Amino acid sequence: MDIKTLLKWWPTALTLAVVLYATWWPDPMCENTIPLFPGADKLIHAIMMGGLAAAAMFDYKRTVVTRGVRLPIRVIGTIAVATAIFSIIDEIVQGEMDLGRTCDFYDILADWGGITIAALMAPPVINRIFRIKK
């Protein structure tokens, strides 16, 4: 892959940077935290990992898939599995960094929920963006 192609994946890279900041920084919202409802962190996890998976699907369609062809199921599955594996690694690293953050199994489940929703909902939206009929 050349640098030009890699630069086309900027939405995925930006999403990944936000996820890493939010999960590996000791206090990503600083001391001015906004009061959140119980379980809000799980929703945030689902949105982050679902967003990462959706961004990767979008970039894959934009850079690799031939025009007029739908995003392949095997690609959707591969991106979902890769993002799920990343979410496990992310939680383990977060717990090992000794920055006051913990490794939480329920965060991983929330991540997987977001990834599953993205795998089901993002492809039809992406196909519509690229005007691909069923």
N, CA, C and O of each residue as an XYZ file, in Angstrom:
536
protein
N       0.829     -1.174      0.000
C       0.000      0.000      0.000
C       0.884      1.251      0.000
O       1.867      1.323      0.738
N       0.538      2.207     -0.809
C       1.319      3.441     -0.845
C       0.770      4.464      0.156
O      -0.309      4.286      0.720
N       1.530      5.523      0.359
C       1.163      6.541      1.346
C      -0.131      7.252      0.972
O      -0.900      7.651      1.846
N      -0.368      7.409     -0.324
C      -1.588      8.071     -0.786
C      -2.829      7.285     -0.346
O      -3.821      7.867      0.091
N      -2.757      5.960     -0.468
C      -3.870      5.107     -0.055
C      -4.044      5.177      1.457
O      -5.169      5.273      1.948
N      -2.948      5.130      2.193
C      -3.031      5.194      3.655
C      -3.641      6.513      4.122
O      -4.403      6.538      5.088
N      -3.312      7.598      3.447
C      -3.874      8.901      3.820
C      -5.378      8.954      3.573
O      -6.083      9.732      4.215
N      -5.869      8.141      2.656
C      -7.307      8.104      2.398
C      -8.073      7.495      3.572
O      -9.289      7.663      3.673
N      -7.375      6.794      4.451
C      -8.002      6.161      5.614
C      -8.035      7.115      6.806
O      -8.095      6.658      7.948
N      -7.998      8.423      6.572
C      -7.942      9.378      7.675
C      -9.135      9.289      8.624
O      -8.945      9.510      9.820
N     -10.374      8.976      8.164
C     -11.461      8.859      9.151
C     -11.209      7.741     10.181
O     -11.492      7.904     11.368
N     -10.681      6.627      9.714
C     -10.376      5.525     10.637
C      -9.248      5.922     11.578
O      -9.315      5.657     12.778
N      -8.215      6.557     11.038
C      -7.081      6.986     11.873
C      -7.517      7.999     12.927
O      -7.086      7.924     14.078
N      -8.361      8.936     12.541
C      -8.856      9.938     13.492
C      -9.715      9.289     14.579
O      -9.582      9.614     15.759
N     -10.589      8.378     14.177
C     -11.434      7.664     15.151
C     -10.577      6.855     16.110
O     -10.827      6.849     17.315
N      -9.567      6.171     15.581
C      -8.659      5.396     16.421
C      -7.930      6.303     17.407
O      -7.773      5.943     18.574
N      -7.489      7.463     16.960
C      -6.800      8.401     17.856
C      -7.708      8.851     18.994
O      -7.270      8.937     20.142
N      -8.962      9.136     18.683
C      -9.922      9.548     19.720
C     -10.157      8.407     20.708
O     -10.195      8.631     21.918
N     -10.314      7.179     20.195
C     -10.524      6.008     21.063
C      -9.325      5.825     21.989
O      -9.496      5.636     23.193
N      -8.126      5.878     21.441
C      -6.930      5.689     22.272
C      -6.792      6.797     23.317
O      -6.410      6.530     24.456
N      -7.094      8.012     22.943
C      -7.057      9.105     23.919
C      -8.084      8.858     25.027
O      -7.777      8.995     26.211
N      -9.292      8.496     24.634
C     -10.373      8.312     25.615
C     -10.136      7.120     26.528
O     -10.592      7.121     27.671
N      -9.438      6.116     26.048
C      -9.270      4.915     26.866
C      -7.909      4.821     27.552
O      -7.798      4.147     28.576
N      -6.892      5.459     27.037
C      -5.560      5.337     27.622
C      -5.123      6.570     28.398
O      -4.133      6.505     29.127
N      -5.815      7.675     28.268
C      -5.449      8.882     29.010
C      -6.015      8.753     30.426
O      -7.132      8.263     30.591
N      -5.278      9.177     31.439
C      -5.748      8.995     32.815
C      -7.106      9.643     33.096
O      -7.957      9.032     33.743
N      -7.315     10.861     32.619
C      -8.569     11.573     32.861
C      -8.920     12.344     31.589
O      -8.686     13.550     31.514
N      -9.484     11.653     30.579
C      -9.693     12.290     29.274
C     -10.650     13.481     29.288
O     -10.573     14.337     28.407
N     -11.543     13.553     30.266
C     -12.472     14.679     30.328
C     -11.997     15.750     31.301
O     -12.731     16.692     31.602
N     -10.770     15.606     31.792
C     -10.167     16.515     32.766
C     -11.014     16.554     34.042
O     -11.883     15.705     34.239
N     -10.766     17.506     34.874
C     -11.500     17.578     36.133
C     -12.878     18.193     35.961
O     -13.676     18.168     36.897
N     -13.173     18.734     34.816
C     -14.467     19.358     34.547
C     -15.435     18.325     33.986
O     -16.043     18.538     32.937
N     -15.571     17.219     34.682
C     -16.439     16.171     34.172
C     -17.903     16.577     34.229
O     -18.359     17.246     35.156
N     -18.603     16.154     33.222
C     -20.040     16.402     33.140
C     -20.732     15.255     33.856
O     -20.383     14.099     33.619
N     -21.710     15.533     34.730
C     -22.403     14.432     35.393
C     -23.153     13.588     34.359
O     -23.948     14.104     33.574
N     -22.886     12.294     34.377
C     -23.500     11.380     33.418
C     -24.450     10.430     34.140
O     -24.359     10.248     35.354
N     -25.346      9.840     33.392
C     -26.270      8.859     33.955
C     -25.529      7.544     34.209
O     -24.488      7.296     33.600
N     -26.053      6.704     35.097
C     -25.405      5.418     35.372
C     -25.312      4.572     34.094
O     -26.285      4.434     33.352
N     -24.150      4.024     33.861
C     -23.940      3.187     32.679
C     -23.556      3.970     31.437
O     -23.416      3.390     30.360
N     -23.383      5.282     31.570
C     -23.026      6.107     30.409
C     -21.695      5.679     29.813
O     -21.495      5.759     28.601
N     -20.778      5.221     30.678
C     -19.482      4.794     30.156
C     -19.620      3.595     29.218
O     -18.841      3.452     28.276
N     -20.603      2.738     29.469
C     -20.821      1.582     28.584
C     -21.356      2.048     27.231
O     -20.965      1.518     26.191
N     -22.235      3.024     27.244
C     -22.745      3.590     25.998
C     -21.608      4.247     25.215
O     -21.533      4.122     23.993
N     -20.734      4.940     25.922
C     -19.594      5.586     25.279
C     -18.680      4.536     24.654
O     -18.189      4.725     23.541
N     -18.451      3.435     25.359
C     -17.640      2.346     24.797
C     -18.271      1.805     23.517
O     -17.580      1.608     22.517
N     -19.572      1.568     23.545
C     -20.271      1.036     22.364
C     -20.155      2.000     21.186
O     -19.932      1.577     20.052
N     -20.305      3.280     21.455
C     -20.212      4.282     20.393
C     -18.791      4.358     19.836
O     -18.598      4.444     18.623
N     -17.798      4.325     20.730
C     -16.408      4.413     20.264
C     -16.030      3.238     19.364
O     -15.524      3.439     18.260
N     -16.274      2.016     19.830
C     -15.857      0.847     19.046
C     -16.750      0.639     17.823
O     -16.277      0.212     16.770
N     -18.042      0.942     17.965
C     -18.922      0.879     16.805
C     -18.511      1.912     15.765
O     -18.535      1.643     14.564
N     -18.134      3.092     16.237
C     -17.658      4.144     15.332
C     -16.373      3.766     14.633
O     -16.190      4.059     13.451
N     -15.479      3.113     15.365
C     -14.222      2.664     14.767
C     -14.487      1.628     13.675
O     -13.917      1.709     12.587
N     -15.350      0.660     13.965
C     -15.685     -0.365     12.972
C     -16.360      0.260     11.758
O     -16.031     -0.086     10.623
N     -17.292      1.169     11.979
C     -17.998      1.818     10.872
C     -17.047      2.668     10.028
O     -17.152      2.683      8.802
N     -16.132      3.367     10.673
C     -15.157      4.178      9.931
C     -14.279      3.286      9.054
O     -13.983      3.629      7.909
N     -13.865      2.141      9.596
C     -13.034      1.215      8.813
C     -13.819      0.658      7.621
O     -13.269      0.522      6.528
N     -15.096      0.337      7.824
C     -15.920     -0.154      6.719
C     -16.069      0.925      5.647
O     -15.960      0.644      4.454
N     -16.318      2.149      6.078
C     -16.465      3.269      5.143
C     -15.178      3.461      4.339
O     -15.212      3.588      3.115
N     -14.043      3.481      5.043
C     -12.768      3.683      4.352
C     -12.442      2.527      3.416
O     -11.909      2.737      2.327
N     -12.757      1.323      3.832
C     -12.523      0.172      2.957
C     -13.337      0.324      1.678
O     -12.815      0.127      0.581
N     -14.600      0.669      1.814
C     -15.462      0.849      0.638
C     -14.932      1.966     -0.244
O     -14.919      1.844     -1.469
N     -14.502      3.037      0.369
C     -14.017      4.200     -0.363
C     -12.726      3.935     -1.116
O     -12.522      4.475     -2.203
N     -11.846      3.108     -0.550
C     -10.506      2.942     -1.119
C     -10.288      1.621     -1.851
O      -9.401      1.537     -2.701
N     -11.074      0.585     -1.543
C     -10.777     -0.735     -2.085
C     -11.877     -1.292     -2.987
O     -11.587     -1.794     -4.072
N     -13.115     -1.210     -2.558
C     -14.215     -1.864     -3.270
C     -14.540     -1.112     -4.560
O     -14.620      0.116     -4.581
N     -14.721     -1.872     -5.620
C     -15.054     -1.304     -6.922
C     -16.359     -0.534     -6.855
O     -17.289     -0.918     -6.145
N     -16.413      0.538     -7.591
C     -17.622      1.372     -7.634
C     -18.811      0.541     -8.108
O     -18.696     -0.250     -9.044
N     -19.943      0.729     -7.457
C     -21.157      0.017     -7.833
C     -21.303     -1.350     -7.182
O     -22.306     -2.033     -7.390
N     -20.312     -1.752     -6.397
C     -20.349     -3.057     -5.723
C     -20.540     -2.826     -4.230
O     -19.905     -1.952     -3.639
N     -21.423     -3.620     -3.628
C     -21.678     -3.495     -2.189
C     -20.475     -3.964     -1.378
O     -19.642     -4.733     -1.857
N     -20.407     -3.490     -0.159
C     -19.366     -3.895      0.778
C     -19.519     -5.388      1.052
O     -20.583     -5.815      1.499
N     -18.480     -6.203      0.795
C     -18.600     -7.655      0.974
C     -18.827     -8.070      2.436
O     -18.267     -7.476      3.357
N     -19.649     -9.087      2.623
C     -19.946     -9.620      3.970
C     -18.660    -10.054      4.669
O     -18.500     -9.807      5.864
N     -17.755    -10.689      3.956
C     -16.509    -11.162      4.584
C     -15.675     -9.994      5.104
O     -14.980    -10.126      6.112
N     -15.740     -8.854      4.419
C     -15.014     -7.663      4.865
C     -15.666     -7.107      6.126
O     -14.982     -6.729      7.077
N     -16.991     -7.061      6.123
C     -17.722     -6.581      7.301
C     -17.368     -7.451      8.509
O     -17.088     -6.938      9.592
N     -17.383     -8.767      8.311
C     -17.042     -9.700      9.389
C     -15.610     -9.554      9.854
O     -15.338     -9.580     11.054
N     -14.692     -9.399      8.915
C     -13.277     -9.258      9.263
C     -13.039     -7.980     10.059
O     -12.314     -7.987     11.054
N     -13.644     -6.898      9.624
C     -13.493     -5.628     10.351
C     -14.115     -5.732     11.742
O     -13.546     -5.235     12.714
N     -15.275     -6.375     11.843
C     -15.926     -6.540     13.147
C     -15.054     -7.375     14.087
O     -14.880     -7.013     15.250
N     -14.512     -8.475     13.599
C     -13.659     -9.335     14.434
C     -12.369     -8.603     14.822
O     -11.939     -8.674     15.973
N     -11.759     -7.909     13.872
C     -10.528     -7.172     14.175
C     -10.784     -6.088     15.222
O      -9.964     -5.883     16.117
N     -11.908     -5.401     15.111
C     -12.242     -4.364     16.088
C     -12.534     -4.989     17.451
O     -12.174     -4.421     18.482
N     -13.181     -6.148     17.464
C     -13.461     -6.845     18.728
C     -12.153     -7.274     19.409
O     -12.014     -7.155     20.627
N     -11.212     -7.766     18.625
C      -9.903     -8.152     19.180
C      -9.188     -6.904     19.699
O      -8.600     -6.927     20.780
N      -9.238     -5.824     18.935
C      -8.641     -4.572     19.388
C      -9.252     -4.119     20.712
O      -8.541     -3.627     21.587
N     -10.579     -4.286     20.862
C     -11.239     -3.835     22.094
C     -10.731     -4.605     23.313
O     -10.617     -4.043     24.403
N     -10.428     -5.874     23.131
C      -9.864     -6.674     24.233
C      -8.468     -6.159     24.583
O      -8.149     -5.938     25.751
N      -7.645     -5.972     23.552
C      -6.283     -5.475     23.771
C      -6.331     -4.092     24.427
O      -5.559     -3.809     25.342
N      -7.227     -3.248     23.963
C      -7.386     -1.904     24.507
C      -7.699     -1.953     26.004
O      -7.109     -1.207     26.786
N      -8.613     -2.819     26.398
C      -8.969     -2.930     27.827
C      -7.809     -3.477     28.649
O      -7.559     -3.000     29.756
N      -7.105     -4.461     28.128
C      -5.957     -5.028     28.856
C      -4.884     -3.966     29.050
O      -4.364     -3.797     30.154
N      -4.552     -3.249     27.979
C      -3.541     -2.189     28.075
C      -3.990     -1.116     29.055
O      -3.199     -0.631     29.863
N      -5.253     -0.752     28.980
C      -5.800      0.264     29.882
C      -5.619     -0.159     31.338
O      -5.281      0.666     32.187
N      -5.841     -1.431     31.626
C      -5.687     -1.926     32.990
C      -4.243     -2.038     33.442
O      -3.955     -1.931     34.634
N      -3.335     -2.252     32.505
C      -1.922     -2.450     32.834
C      -1.122     -1.158     32.912
O       0.015     -1.169     33.383
N      -1.688     -0.053     32.463
C      -0.923      1.191     32.374
C      -0.732      1.896     33.711
O       0.047      2.847     33.784
N      -1.404      1.472     34.757
C      -1.260      2.059     36.084
C      -1.519      3.573     36.078
O      -0.757      4.361     36.638
N      -2.623      3.940     35.422
C      -2.991      5.351     35.354
C      -4.334      5.606     36.044
O      -4.980      6.626     35.803
N      -4.738      4.687     36.888
C      -6.007      4.841     37.572
C      -7.189      4.307     36.786
O      -8.331      4.470     37.217
N      -6.951      3.678     35.650
C      -8.005      3.089     34.832
C      -7.980      1.583     35.061
O      -6.956      1.028     35.459
N      -9.096      0.929     34.813
C      -9.171     -0.506     35.047
C      -9.564     -1.245     33.771
O     -10.075     -0.660     32.816
N      -9.311     -2.533     33.790
C      -9.747     -3.423     32.718
C     -11.097     -3.981     33.155
O     -11.182     -4.683     34.162
N     -12.148     -3.673     32.406
C     -13.500     -4.049     32.792
C     -14.125     -4.935     31.718
O     -14.261     -4.527     30.565
N     -14.504     -6.159     32.113
C     -15.122     -7.095     31.177
C     -16.407     -6.526     30.588
O     -16.721     -6.786     29.427
N     -17.148     -5.759     31.371
C     -18.400     -5.178     30.874
C     -18.154     -4.078     29.832
O     -19.004     -3.817     28.981
N     -16.987     -3.444     29.910
C     -16.614     -2.496     28.855
C     -16.400     -3.253     27.538
O     -16.793     -2.781     26.471
N     -15.780     -4.415     27.626
C     -15.567     -5.236     26.425
C     -16.907     -5.660     25.838
O     -17.094     -5.615     24.622
N     -17.836     -6.070     26.689
C     -19.169     -6.454     26.187
C     -19.870     -5.260     25.529
O     -20.533     -5.413     24.503
N     -19.721     -4.084     26.120
C     -20.309     -2.876     25.522
C     -19.648     -2.575     24.175
O     -20.320     -2.204     23.212
N     -18.325     -2.739     24.122
C     -17.604     -2.558     22.854
C     -18.170     -3.497     21.788
O     -18.444     -3.082     20.662
N     -18.337     -4.757     22.158
C     -18.834     -5.757     21.203
C     -20.255     -5.446     20.763
O     -20.619     -5.685     19.612
N     -21.059     -4.915     21.678
C     -22.414     -4.506     21.309
C     -22.384     -3.397     20.262
O     -23.139     -3.438     19.291
N     -21.518     -2.413     20.457
C     -21.382     -1.329     19.489
C     -20.864     -1.818     18.149
O     -21.307     -1.358     17.097
N     -19.929     -2.749     18.190
C     -19.379     -3.316     16.953
C     -20.463     -4.086     16.201
O     -20.570     -3.982     14.979
N     -21.262     -4.852     16.931
C     -22.345     -5.618     16.304
C     -23.361     -4.686     15.651
O     -23.791     -4.921     14.521
N     -23.738     -3.640     16.358
C     -24.682     -2.673     15.787
C     -24.092     -2.021     14.539
O     -24.792     -1.837     13.543
N     -22.814     -1.674     14.592
C     -22.156     -1.065     13.431
C     -22.110     -2.039     12.256
O     -22.330     -1.641     11.112
N     -21.825     -3.318     12.534
C     -21.759     -4.313     11.455
C     -23.114     -4.505     10.783
O     -23.180     -4.834      9.598
N     -24.186     -4.303     11.528
C     -25.531     -4.457     10.968
C     -26.038     -3.175     10.301
O     -26.719     -3.230      9.277
N     -25.705     -2.034     10.879
C     -26.299     -0.778     10.404
C     -25.417      0.027      9.449
O     -25.939      0.722      8.577
N     -24.109     -0.051      9.593
C     -23.232      0.774      8.757
C     -23.235      0.371      7.279
O     -23.293      1.253      6.423
N     -23.174     -0.930      6.940
C     -23.118     -1.281      5.516
C     -24.277     -0.743      4.671
O     -24.020     -0.229      3.583
N     -25.544     -0.832      5.113
C     -26.600     -0.240      4.286
C     -26.447      1.277      4.118
O     -26.742      1.828      3.057
N     -25.987      1.933      5.170
C     -25.777      3.388      5.092
C     -24.629      3.687      4.127
O     -24.734      4.588      3.295
N     -23.550      2.941      4.239
C     -22.397      3.132      3.348
C     -22.807      2.869      1.897
O     -22.454      3.632      0.998
N     -23.551      1.792      1.678
C     -24.013      1.502      0.320
C     -24.893      2.630     -0.211
O     -24.824      2.977     -1.390
N     -25.703      3.188      0.649
C     -26.575      4.299      0.232
C     -25.751      5.540     -0.093
O     -26.038      6.251     -1.056
N     -24.733      5.793      0.709
C     -23.855      6.938      0.450
C     -23.236      6.817     -0.939
O     -23.129      7.796     -1.676
N     -22.835      5.603     -1.276
C     -22.220      5.364     -2.588
C     -23.260      4.989     -3.640
O     -22.908      4.572     -4.743
N     -24.546      5.137     -3.299
C     -25.677      4.905     -4.197
C     -25.676      3.518     -4.844
O     -25.799      3.374     -6.060
N     -25.534      2.514     -3.994
C     -25.542      1.139     -4.466
C     -26.894      0.548     -4.119
O     -27.297      0.554     -2.955
N     -27.590      0.043     -5.106
C     -28.910     -0.549     -4.917
C     -28.748     -1.976     -4.426
O     -27.703     -2.598     -4.615
N     -29.812     -2.495     -3.784
C     -29.812     -3.882     -3.307
C     -29.711     -4.855     -4.436
O     -29.698     -6.064     -4.209
